């Protein structure tokens, strides 16, 4: 009997110490509605934070039953509980933090000048801030028309932020995206729009201005500012609202949730209807994009108000071409986490001038291990529906760690990753565009129903230039090398062989031998990449890995020069056959049999 009791004690103790995954929902206790973007802090052997998604759902890995958790949401009382609560319950309900405005604030609010002076004092404090914070960032974005998904993007970034200037830098670490085959639309680089926005600085920014961008005199002259009744504010908070005296499209209206004693901002909500914006236009001359409405929310971290927690951008625009007129809704959510830490930046053995984040995402690693380890919150119902749609009627980039061959004609990337089952064709390295039929649809399109204008509204072609027949051949190939911490907590190093089409130059001589020649060059670099990968061990540091890949890249470049000489740049058929056989022996690829 004693043995049984002893075993039960051991089992119970082991269970309480076992790591597990928990998930649940945070709800408004009064309205019984889910609360999006609640801040959740886990306290245990390792403290970490997360947030709920737009459905109020959260998920946390590697926690113990006895760990405690704290849940915060603006307008609600902070609640603390133990992780084990969610082992039996799926919902945790928060109680509204209802309070009455302090009499001093009410009295001051009757003074028409007071709201202006308070707002000016707060802006001055933030404008003088010089502290810069580095962090990781996670982005999700969905664009749709008539509730039909047309774009789905996810990405991890390294970021720098400042209270005065907002986002100073966003550098993509890994990303993946999906497109609707029948309406391939790209979001105009919303990360650049958000990075351009000045929180408390004056500049000629893309988005409209708001009081944080103006002087006190300008605010008094062009804005109505007042203190609102706010039943959801805590006793330390008040809501300051502002609206332009004359709407001109270049000014946001909105409100700030602030602590008037500490001169601290907790949330900024901005709205502009029929806005006039700078530098927002389609790169396709046959497409007109007209901004209809912009909503921008900036929320500061409740546990560290000097840091931005997330930005939420809703962008509604009119899309008009010769054949199509639609209203497009684009929603971007950018969440900052793990402050004062950052991802290792990907390394390239040769510089690639990427056009934009889409282009760079195609080149970067997107291993499942990395995404599973770093994913910040569960996909929402809307995100899952969008993803299901892309799987059926669109295409997905990097979700399978590469671009499907059949989808190249849709994405028209300027960078291609080497794949054993994909041989380069003339359509890949010369003309990734398609020609228009008389009815406005596009050739070589299995959907046969694309009516978005003469060309896709895509940023990929923005900086591309076609080489002239006299241009000297210059095939730009490099290795992408990246490092990340996997689910087992160990550093992993991954790599890709990339062909930079945009900065390469190919002759217009379209023969099979010529195409075989280009493929062999690509294959030679891949052979040496695999050799470099074989030298990486569990103890290899990222700096050591970069040196190994640099060494192998130089060796591959030397081998390519030898091949060029022995084949006389494809003129010597016997030399070409000899090198093709070498590739066949190394990679089990017969380019003469595979290339068409």
C-alpha positions in Angstrom: 0.0 0.0 0.0 2.8 2.4 0.9 4.4 1.6 -2.5 1.2 2.6 -4.3 0.9 5.8 -2.3 4.5 6.6 -3.1 4.0 6.0 -6.8 0.9 8.2 -6.8 2.9 11.0 -5.2 5.6 10.6 -7.8 3.1 10.6 -10.6 1.3 13.7 -9.3 4.5 15.5 -8.8 5.7 14.6 -12.3 2.5 15.7 -13.8 2.7 19.2 -12.2 6.3 19.5 -13.4 5.5 18.3 -17.0 5.6 20.9 -19.7 2.5 21.2 -21.8 0.7 23.5 -24.2 -2.4 25.5 -23.1 -4.9 27.4 -25.1 -8.1 29.3 -24.3 -10.2 32.3 -24.9 -10.4 35.7 -23.1 -13.9 37.2 -23.0 -15.7 40.4 -22.0 -17.5 39.1 -18.9 -20.5 41.5 -19.4 -21.0 41.3 -23.1 -19.8 37.7 -23.4 -17.7 38.7 -26.5 -14.2 37.6 -27.2 -11.5 40.2 -26.4 -8.9 40.6 -29.2 -5.2 41.5 -28.4 -5.2 40.9 -24.7 -1.8 40.9 -23.2 -0.9 37.6 -21.5 2.1 37.3 -19.2 3.3 33.8 -18.0 5.2 33.7 -14.8 7.2 30.5 -14.1 10.6 29.1 -14.6 10.7 31.2 -17.7 8.6 34.4 -18.0 7.2 35.2 -21.4 4.4 37.1 -23.0 1.9 36.7 -25.8 -1.5 38.2 -26.9 -4.8 36.8 -28.0 -5.7 36.9 -31.7 -8.7 38.8 -33.2 -11.0 36.0 -31.9 -9.7 36.4 -28.3 -7.8 33.1 -28.5 -4.3 32.4 -27.3 -2.0 29.4 -27.2 1.3 29.0 -25.2 3.8 26.2 -25.4 6.2 24.9 -22.7 4.3 25.9 -19.6 3.7 24.1 -16.3 0.4 23.6 -14.5 1.6 25.6 -11.5 2.8 28.6 -13.6 0.8 31.7 -13.0 -0.5 34.0 -15.7 -1.7 37.6 -15.8 -4.2 38.9 -18.4 -4.5 42.6 -19.3 -6.8 44.5 -21.6 -7.5 48.3 -21.8 -10.8 49.1 -20.1 -10.8 45.9 -18.1 -9.5 44.9 -14.7 -6.2 42.9 -14.7 -6.7 39.3 -13.6 -4.3 36.8 -12.3 -4.8 33.0 -12.4 -2.9 29.8 -12.7 -2.2 28.0 -16.0 -4.0 25.0 -14.8 -7.3 27.0 -15.0 -7.3 26.3 -18.7 -6.9 22.6 -18.2 -10.6 22.4 -17.4 -12.0 25.7 -18.7 -11.9 27.2 -22.2 -12.9 30.8 -21.3 -11.6 33.4 -18.9 -13.9 36.4 -18.5 -12.6 39.9 -17.6 -14.5 42.5 -15.7 -14.8 46.0 -17.0 -12.8 48.6 -15.1 -15.6 51.2 -14.8 -14.9 54.4 -13.1 -16.0 58.0 -12.9 -13.7 60.8 -14.0 -11.9 62.6 -11.3 -13.5 65.9 -10.3 -10.4 67.8 -11.1 -10.3 66.4 -14.6 -14.0 67.2 -15.0 -13.5 70.7 -13.9 -10.4 71.1 -16.1 -12.4 69.7 -19.0 -14.8 72.6 -18.9 -11.8 74.8 -19.7 -11.7 74.8 -23.5 -7.9 75.4 -23.4 -7.1 72.6 -21.0 -7.4 69.7 -23.5 -5.1 71.5 -25.9 -2.5 72.2 -23.2 -2.7 68.7 -21.9 -2.3 67.2 -25.4 0.6 69.6 -26.2 2.4 68.6 -22.9 2.0 64.9 -23.7 3.2 65.3 -27.3 6.2 67.3 -26.1 7.2 64.5 -23.7 7.1 61.9 -26.4 8.7 64.1 -29.0 11.8 64.4 -26.7 12.1 60.7 -26.3 15.5 59.4 -27.5 15.4 55.7 -26.3 15.5 53.2 -29.1 14.2 49.6 -28.6 15.1 46.6 -30.7 12.7 43.7 -30.8 11.3 40.9 -32.9 8.1 41.5 -34.8 5.4 39.4 -36.3 3.2 40.6 -39.2 -0.1 39.2 -40.6 -1.9 40.8 -43.5 -5.1 39.9 -45.4 -6.5 41.8 -48.4 -9.9 40.9 -49.8 -12.6 42.2 -52.1 -16.3 41.3 -51.6 -15.1 39.1 -48.7 -13.0 37.1 -51.2 -9.3 36.8 -50.1 -6.9 38.1 -52.7 -3.7 38.3 -50.6 -2.4 36.6 -47.4 1.0 37.5 -45.9 2.8 36.4 -42.7 6.3 37.5 -41.8 8.8 37.7 -38.9 11.0 40.8 -38.7 13.8 42.5 -36.7 12.6 45.9 -35.7 13.8 49.1 -34.1 11.3 51.6 -32.6 11.3 55.0 -30.9 8.5 56.8 -29.1 9.2 60.0 -31.1 9.6 58.6 -34.6 7.8 55.3 -34.4 9.2 52.4 -36.4 12.8 53.1 -37.3 13.5 49.9 -39.1 11.9 46.6 -40.2 14.1 43.8 -41.7 12.3 40.7 -42.7 13.7 37.4 -41.3 11.3 35.0 -42.8 8.0 35.3 -44.7 5.4 33.5 -46.7 2.4 34.6 -48.6 -0.5 33.5 -50.8 -2.2 35.1 -53.8 -5.6 34.6 -55.5 -4.9 33.3 -59.0 -7.9 35.2 -60.4 -7.0 38.5 -58.9 -3.3 38.8 -57.9 -3.0 42.0 -55.9 -0.1 43.2 -53.7 -0.5 45.5 -50.7 1.7 48.4 -51.7 4.3 47.4 -49.0 2.3 48.2 -45.9 5.4 47.8 -43.8 6.9 50.8 -45.6 3.7 52.8 -44.9 3.9 51.9 -41.2 7.6 52.6 -40.9 7.1 55.9 -42.6 4.5 57.1 -40.1 5.9 59.5 -37.6 4.4 59.1 -34.1 5.5 62.5 -32.9 7.6 64.0 -35.6 6.9 66.4 -38.4 7.6 65.0 -41.9 6.1 64.6 -45.3 4.8 61.1 -44.5 2.7 58.9 -46.7 -0.3 58.8 -44.3 -2.2 61.9 -43.2 -1.0 64.0 -40.2 -2.6 64.1 -36.8 -1.9 66.3 -33.7 1.3 64.3 -32.9 2.8 65.6 -36.1 1.9 69.3 -35.4 3.0 72.2 -33.3 0.8 73.6 -30.5 -0.2 76.6 -32.5 -1.1 74.4 -35.5 -3.2 72.1 -33.3 -5.2 75.1 -31.9 -5.7 76.5 -35.4 -6.9 73.4 -37.3 -8.2 70.9 -34.6 -11.0 70.7 -32.2 -9.7 68.9 -29.1 -11.8 67.8 -26.1 -12.0 65.4 -23.2 -14.6 62.7 -23.7 -16.8 60.8 -21.3 -15.2 57.4 -21.1 -17.0 54.7 -19.2 -14.3 52.1 -20.1 -11.5 54.2 -18.8 -9.9 53.4 -15.5 -9.5 56.0 -12.7 -6.0 56.9 -14.0 -7.1 57.3 -17.6 -8.9 59.9 -19.7 -9.8 60.0 -23.4 -8.7 63.0 -25.5 -10.5 63.2 -28.9 -9.5 65.4 -31.8 -11.2 66.3 -35.1 -10.2 68.7 -37.9 -12.1 71.9 -38.0 -12.1 71.6 -41.8 -11.8 68.1 -43.3 -9.3 68.2 -46.1 -8.2 64.6 -46.5 -4.7 65.3 -45.1 -5.6 65.1 -41.4 -6.6 62.2 -39.2 -9.3 62.5 -36.6 -9.2 60.2 -33.6 -8.5 59.9 -29.9 -5.8 59.1 -27.3 -6.2 57.1 -24.1 -3.8 58.8 -21.7 -2.7 59.0 -18.1 -2.9 62.8 -17.4 -0.8 62.6 -14.3 2.1 60.6 -15.8 1.6 62.2 -19.2 1.6 58.7 -20.7 -0.2 57.5 -23.8 -1.7 54.0 -23.8 -3.5 53.9 -27.1 -3.9 56.1 -30.2 -6.8 55.5 -32.6 -6.8 57.4 -36.0 -9.3 57.5 -38.8 -9.4 59.3 -42.2 -12.2 59.1 -44.7 -11.5 59.9 -48.3 -7.9 60.6 -47.4 -5.3 62.4 -49.5 -2.0 60.5 -49.3 1.5 60.8 -50.6 3.1 58.2 -52.8 0.2 55.8 -52.8 -0.4 54.8 -56.4 -0.3 51.6 -58.4 2.9 50.8 -60.2 0.7 49.6 -63.0 -0.2 52.6 -65.1 -3.4 51.0 -66.2 -4.7 50.7 -62.6 -6.0 53.5 -60.5 -6.0 53.1 -56.7 -8.1 55.5 -54.7 -7.8 55.5 -50.8 -11.3 55.4 -49.3 -10.7 55.0 -45.6 -7.6 54.5 -43.4 -7.8 53.3 -39.7 -4.6 53.1 -37.7 -4.4 52.0 -34.1 -1.2 52.2 -32.1 -1.2 50.4 -28.7 1.6 50.7 -26.2 2.7 47.8 -24.1 0.7 47.8 -20.8 3.7 46.4 -18.9 6.1 48.8 -20.4 4.3 51.8 -21.9 7.6 53.2 -23.4 7.4 50.5 -26.0 4.9 49.9 -28.8 3.1 46.6 -28.5 1.3 46.5 -31.9 0.0 48.6 -34.8 -3.2 47.8 -36.7 -3.8 49.2 -40.1 -7.0 48.9 -42.0 -6.8 50.3 -45.5 -9.8 50.5 -47.8 -9.2 51.5 -51.4 -10.9 51.7 -54.7 -9.3 49.6 -57.5 -10.2 50.5 -61.1 -8.8 49.2 -64.4 -10.2 49.1 -67.9 -11.9 45.8 -67.0 -12.5 45.8 -63.2 -13.8 48.1 -60.5 -13.5 46.8 -56.9 -13.3 48.0 -53.3 -10.3 46.3 -51.6 -9.9 45.9 -47.9 -6.4 45.4 -46.5 -5.8 44.7 -42.9 -2.2 44.6 -41.4 -1.4 43.6 -37.9 2.2 44.2 -36.7 3.0 42.8 -33.2 6.3 43.5 -31.4 7.6 40.9 -28.9 10.8 39.8 -27.2 12.1 43.3 -26.6 15.8 43.9 -26.5 16.4 40.7 -28.5 16.5 40.0 -32.3 16.8 37.3 -34.8 20.1 36.6 -36.6 19.9 38.5 -39.9 20.1 36.3 -43.0 23.4 36.3 -44.8 24.1 36.4 -48.5 27.4 35.5 -50.1 26.7 38.1 -52.7 24.5 41.2 -52.4 21.0 41.0 -53.9 19.2 44.3 -54.5 15.7 43.1 -53.4 12.8 45.2 -54.7 10.6 44.7 -51.6 9.7 42.4 -48.8 7.8 40.0 -51.1 10.8 39.5 -53.3 13.1 39.0 -50.3 10.6 36.5 -48.7 11.0 34.3 -51.7 14.7 34.1 -51.1 14.6 33.5 -47.4 14.2 30.3 -45.4 10.8 29.4 -44.1 11.3 26.1 -42.4 8.4 24.6 -40.4 10.6 24.3 -37.4 11.3 28.0 -37.3 7.6 28.9 -37.7 6.4 26.5 -35.2 8.9 27.8 -32.6 8.2 31.5 -33.2 4.5 31.7 -34.1 2.9 34.2 -31.7 -0.8 33.4 -31.6 -3.2 31.0 -33.2 -4.6 31.8 -36.6 -8.0 33.4 -36.4 -11.1 32.1 -38.1 -10.7 34.7 -40.8 -7.1 33.8 -41.4 -7.9 30.1 -41.6 -10.7 30.8 -44.1 -8.3 32.9 -46.2 -5.6 30.2 -46.1 -8.1 27.5 -47.1 -9.2 29.7 -50.0 -5.6 30.1 -51.2 -5.0 26.4 -51.1 -8.0 25.8 -53.4 -8.1 28.8 -55.6 -4.7 30.5 -55.1 -1.1 29.6 -54.6 1.1 29.7 -51.5 4.8 30.9 -51.4 7.2 29.4 -48.9 4.5 27.4 -47.0 6.2 24.4 -48.6 9.6 26.1 -48.4 9.7 26.8 -52.1 7.7 28.3 -55.0 5.7 25.7 -57.0 6.8 25.6 -60.6 3.4 26.2 -62.0 3.1 29.3 -59.9 6.1 31.1 -61.3 4.1 32.7 -64.0 1.9 34.3 -61.4 4.6 35.6 -59.0 7.2 36.5 -61.6 9.9 36.6 -59.0 13.2 38.3 -59.5 14.9 35.6 -57.4 14.6 31.8 -57.8 15.7 29.1 -55.4 17.4 26.0 -56.8 15.3 22.9 -56.9 16.2 19.5 -58.2 12.8 19.0 -59.8 12.7 22.4 -61.5 14.9 23.2 -64.4 15.3 26.8 -65.6 13.3 27.6 -68.7 13.4 30.6 -71.0 10.2 31.8 -69.4 11.9 32.0 -66.1 15.1 33.9 -67.0 13.8 36.1 -69.8 10.1 36.9 -69.9 8.2 36.2 -66.7 5.3 38.3 -68.0 2.3 37.3 -70.1 0.6 38.9 -73.0 -3.0 40.1 -73.0 -5.8 38.7 -75.1 -8.3 40.8 -76.8 -10.9 40.1 -74.2 -8.6 41.4 -71.4 -7.7 38.0 -70.0 -4.1 36.8 -69.9 -2.4 34.0 -71.9 -0.9 31.0 -70.2 -3.4 31.3 -67.4 -5.2 28.1 -66.4 -7.9 30.3 -64.7 -8.8 32.1 -67.8 -10.7 34.7 -65.8 -8.1 37.3 -64.8 -9.4 40.7 -65.7 -7.2 42.9 -63.7 -5.7 44.9 -66.5 -2.8 44.6 -68.9 -0.4 43.4 -66.3 -0.6 42.3 -62.7 -0.6 45.0 -60.1 2.6 43.6 -58.6 5.7 45.1 -57.2 8.0 42.3 -58.5 8.5 44.0 -61.9 9.0 47.5 -60.5 12.8 47.6 -60.8 13.3 45.0 -63.5 15.1 45.9 -66.7 15.5 43.9 -69.9 19.1 43.5 -71.0 19.8 44.4 -74.6 21.3 41.7 -77.0 24.7 43.5 -76.7 24.8 43.2 -72.9 27.5 40.9 -71.6 26.3 37.8 -69.8 26.4 38.1 -66.1 24.7 35.3 -64.1 24.3 36.4 -60.5 24.0 33.4 -58.2 24.6 33.4 -54.4 23.9 31.5 -51.2 21.4 32.5 -48.6 22.6 31.3 -45.2 20.4 31.7 -42.1 20.4 30.7 -38.4 17.5 30.2 -36.0 16.7 28.4 -32.7 14.5 25.4 -33.4 11.9 23.7 -31.2 14.6 21.7 -29.4 16.3 24.9 -28.3 19.3 24.3 -30.5 20.7 26.6 -33.2 20.0 25.4 -36.7 21.7 26.7 -39.9 19.9 26.5 -43.3 20.8 27.6 -46.7 19.6 28.1 -50.3 21.2 28.5 -53.7 19.6 31.6 -55.4 19.6 32.9 -58.9 19.1 36.7 -59.0 17.3 37.1 -62.3 16.9 40.9 -61.9 20.7 41.6 -61.8 21.7 38.8 -64.2 22.1 39.2 -67.9 21.4 36.5 -70.4 21.9 36.4 -74.1 18.9 36.2 -76.4 20.3 33.1 -78.1 17.5 30.6 -77.3 19.0 27.2 -78.0 18.6 24.0 -75.9 22.4 23.8 -75.4 22.3 27.4 -74.1 19.6 26.6 -71.6 21.4 23.4 -70.5 24.5 25.6 -70.0 22.7 27.9 -67.7 21.2 25.1 -65.7 24.6 23.5 -65.3 26.0 26.7 -63.8 23.1 26.8 -61.3 23.7 23.1 -60.5 27.4 23.7 -59.9 26.7 26.2 -57.2 24.2 23.9 -55.7 26.8 21.1 -55.5 29.1 23.3 -53.5 26.2 24.5 -51.3 25.5 20.9 -50.4 29.2 20.4 -49.7 29.1 23.4 -47.4 26.0 22.1 -45.6 27.7 18.8 -45.0 30.4 20.6 -43.1 27.9 22.2 -40.6 27.7 20.4 -37.3 25.7 21.1 -34.1 28.7 23.0 -32.7 29.2 25.3 -35.8 28.5 28.9 -34.9 26.7 31.2 -37.4 29.9 33.2 -38.1 31.8 29.9 -38.8 29.0 28.8 -41.1 29.2 32.1 -43.0 32.9 31.5 -43.5 32.3 28.0 -44.8 29.7 29.1 -47.3 32.0 32.0 -48.4 34.7 29.5 -49.0 32.5 27.1 -51.0 31.0 30.0 -53.0 34.5 31.0 -54.2 35.2 27.3 -55.1 32.0 27.1 -57.0 32.7 30.3 -58.9 36.2 28.9 -59.9 34.5 25.7 -61.0 32.0 27.7 -63.2 34.9 29.6 -64.9 36.5 26.2 -65.6 33.3 24.9 -67.1 32.8 28.1 -69.2 36.3 27.6 -70.6 35.9 23.9 -71.3 32.5 24.3 -73.0 33.4 27.6 -74.7 30.2 29.0 -73.1 28.1 26.1 -74.6 29.8 26.2 -78.0 31.6 22.9 -77.4 28.9 20.2 -77.3 31.2 17.4 -76.2 32.4 19.6 -73.3 28.8 20.4 -72.4 28.0 16.6 -72.3 31.0 16.0 -70.1 29.9 18.6 -67.6 26.3 17.4 -67.7 27.5 13.9 -66.8 29.4 15.3 -63.8 26.2 17.0 -62.6 24.3 13.8 -63.2 26.8 11.9 -61.0 26.6 14.5 -58.2 22.9 15.5 -58.3 21.2 12.7 -60.3 20.0 15.3 -62.8 20.3 14.9 -66.6 19.8 18.4 -68.0 19.8 17.3 -71.6 16.9 15.0 -70.8 15.1 17.4 -68.5 15.5 20.8 -70.2 13.0 21.5 -73.0 
